[in-house]
Structures are given as structure tokens and as C-alpha cells.
């Protein structure tokens, strides 16, 4: 069966997901639809990602098997309430922060829904997608949604109470990783490397280190130790990072997000 995916809202995250599915070949021509507030902007974005633009949310829901709710969290009730009669047995997948299973049950009693939190690297099929363990999808829908999301990266099922901290690490983490890449790039430039080359080296190093951990399951501390030869260059850099409070700064950043 050829599933159709409909986006309610087509901002940055929806576009990243559409780009990832297109890149992965998971969805073909005519399998993605979207609606958004500004028609002209939607048409431009939709054309870029091979998505069919729709004038109304009702049209998207009618034509879709899986409905991706990608509007701002404060707009969820306004957008979904008029659509209740149309949702029926469709799978509703929300990317809205703060909207978990219990809250959707109150808004859409009897609907089939699941809450997820993807991050921006889904655009290149290397994302992290948190999926709340509590949902109302049937077995077939849950399997189909997981297959679709798996094309975008790692799908991790977590309890609702842990979606916040999981999102802080996987959702905010790309900003921290980008800062680290930028800092390493600046260091490379300071010592003579062309900036573009410095960024490429730093980015591939980060991607490769992450892949190494995922494939081996090796403890990050052991991975660090494997690079630190006695009296060598790496341990000197590690010591400098420890003096600078790198670990404490990361912990403080996550605490700040959680306490916001």
C-alpha cells in the first residue's frame, strides 16, 4: 500500500523531515502533502521538497494516511479541534513540544496519535527521533510510523516524563555540537588551516566519533582514553578542556534548559 503523509504546518522541522524522506527514497512522488498559513511561501517550499501544497488542513487530512502535526504548540488546539471529525482512524504524529499522550487524549478522544521529538539532522537521515512510549496507534500504524521515522535516523522510545530531557540532549544538542565545530574551526584557522577545511575536518571527526560509539557501544571514556597516549598531545588538550570546565559547562547548559 502506498501511504500518503500530510503535514499540518510546513516550517523548518516539517521541511527537514520531508527532505530526509526524499533523500532516503522512503516516499515517492505524490506521497507528501502540506498546508501552511502563507500560500505563496508554502508553494515555494513544497516545490523544493517534492511536496504537494494544499489550501486547507481539511484537504491534507482527507488525502493522508499519516498526519504530521507540525504547527507551533500554542496553535495545536486551534488547528486540530475543527479536524476531529476527519481524523477517524488516521495516524496523527505530533512534533509539538509539550504535547504528550495524555494531553492529546483530552483534545482528541478516540483518535490514533503518538508524540515524537525529531532533531534537525533528520534532514540528512542522521537524526534522532524520540517517540513517546504511550500512544493510541494500532499495531499496524505503530509499525508503519516507526518504519517511516527510522528512514530519518535513530528512533528511541522513551517514557513521557523523559521526553523533555531526551529532547534537551538530542534536540538542543545540535546547537552545542555546531558551537564545538565552530570553535575547532577557529582553532584550525588560528594555526593556518583554511576555514572550510577546518570545518570539514571538525564535522567529519564529530560524525565519525558518534558513529563509532553507536556501532561499538564503547563507553565514551574508553574512547577518549584510546586516543590519549601517555605524555602525548591529546592528553594535554584534554587537561586544558578540564581546566576550562567543559564538562561542568555542558551540565550547566542542560540544567538551564530543564529549569527554563
Residue pairs with C-beta under 8 A, 6 or more apart in sequence:
2 28
2 31
3 27
3 31
3 65
3 66
3 144
3 148
4 30
4 31
4 32
4 33
4 63
4 64
4 65
4 66
5 21
5 27
5 31
5 32
5 33
5 64
5 65
5 66
5 68
5 148
6 32
6 33
6 34
6 35
6 54
6 60
6 61
6 63
6 64
6 66
6 67
6 68
7 14
7 17
7 18
7 32
7 33
7 34
7 35
7 51
7 60
7 68
7 70
8 34
8 35
8 57
8 60
8 61
8 67
8 68
8 69
8 70
8 71
8 79
8 80
9 34
9 35
9 36
9 69
9 70
9 71
9 72
9 75
9 79
10 18
10 34
10 35
10 36
10 42
10 45
10 46
10 51
10 70
11 36
11 70
12 120
13 70
13 95
13 118
13 120
14 34
14 68
14 70
14 95
15 45
15 48
15 49
15 123
16 118
16 120
16 122
16 123
16 127
17 68
17 70
17 95
17 118
17 122
17 123
17 152
18 32
18 34
18 49
18 50
18 51
19 49
19 123
19 124
20 122
20 123
20 124
20 125
20 127
20 151
20 152
20 153
21 27
21 32
21 148
21 151
21 152
22 32
22 49
22 50
23 123
23 124
23 125
24 125
24 151
24 152
26 148
26 151
27 148
29 50
30 52
32 49
32 50
32 51
32 52
33 51
33 52
33 53
33 54
33 59
33 60
33 63
33 64
34 42
34 45
34 46
34 51
34 52
34 53
34 54
34 60
35 42
35 53
35 54
35 55
35 56
35 57
35 59
35 60
36 42
36 45
39 53
39 55
42 53
43 53
45 51
46 52
46 53
54 60
54 63
57 79
57 82
57 83
58 82
58 83
58 86
60 67
61 67
61 83
61 86
61 87
61 90
62 86
64 90
65 90
65 91
66 90
66 91
66 93
66 141
66 144
66 145
66 148
67 87
67 90
67 91
67 92
67 93
68 93
68 94
68 95
69 76
69 79
69 80
69 92
69 93
69 94
69 95
69 96
70 95
70 96
71 79
71 96
72 96
73 96
73 97
73 98
73 99
76 94
76 96
76 99
76 107
77 107
80 107
80 108
81 107
84 108
84 111
87 108
87 111
87 112
89 112
89 138
90 112
91 112
91 113
91 114
91 137
91 141
91 144
91 145
92 104
92 108
92 111
92 112
92 113
92 114
93 113
93 114
93 115
93 116
93 145
94 104
94 113
94 114
94 115
94 116
95 116
95 117
95 118
96 115
97 117
97 167
99 115
100 115
100 132
100 134
100 160
100 163
101 113
101 114
101 115
101 132
101 134
101 135
101 136
101 160
102 134
102 160
104 111
104 113
104 115
104 136
105 136
111 136
112 136
112 137
112 138
112 141
113 135
113 136
113 137
114 131
114 132
114 135
114 136
114 137
114 142
114 145
115 131
115 132
115 135
115 160
115 163
116 129
116 130
116 131
116 132
116 149
117 129
117 130
117 163
117 166
117 167
117 170
117 171
118 127
118 128
118 129
118 130
118 149
118 152
118 153
119 127
119 128
119 129
119 170
119 171
119 173
119 174
120 127
120 174
121 127
121 128
121 153
121 174
122 129
122 152
122 153
125 151
125 152
125 153
126 153
126 207
127 152
127 153
127 154
128 153
128 154
128 156
128 170
128 171
129 149
129 152
129 153
129 154
129 155
129 156
130 156
130 157
130 158
130 163
130 166
130 167
130 170
131 146
131 149
131 155
131 156
131 157
131 158
132 157
132 158
132 159
132 160
132 163
133 157
133 158
133 159
133 160
134 159
134 160
135 142
137 145
146 155
149 155
154 214
156 166
156 170
158 166
164 258
165 254
165 258
168 254
168 257
168 258
169 254
172 253
172 254
172 257
176 250
176 253
177 206
180 202
180 206
181 199
181 202
181 203
181 206
182 199
184 198
184 201
184 202
184 205
185 195
185 198
185 199
185 202
186 198
187 198
188 195
188 197
188 198
188 201
188 202
189 195
189 198
193 201
209 223
212 218
212 223
213 220
213 223
224 238
227 234
228 234
228 235
228 238
229 235
